[in-house]
Amino acid sequence: MAITTDFGRAVRTAREAKGLSQEQLADLANVHRTYLSGIETGSRNPTLEVVDRLARALDVSPAALLEDR
């Protein structure tokens, strides 16, 4: 499986575990909701900066979002 798909799945899992909607997480991470949707489906390849912002918004390390790779 592609790293973008694995990463997107990890973001979605962490987001749902926190009880956040895509819109709420997008606001917390300062990204557009449709961009976040693309990340979660694996169709977007986020920059390291975006990975860091998502991790901070989810209160996890960036590595945690890449662990199951």
Order of alpha helices (4+ residues) and beta strands (2+ residues): alpha-alpha-alpha-alpha
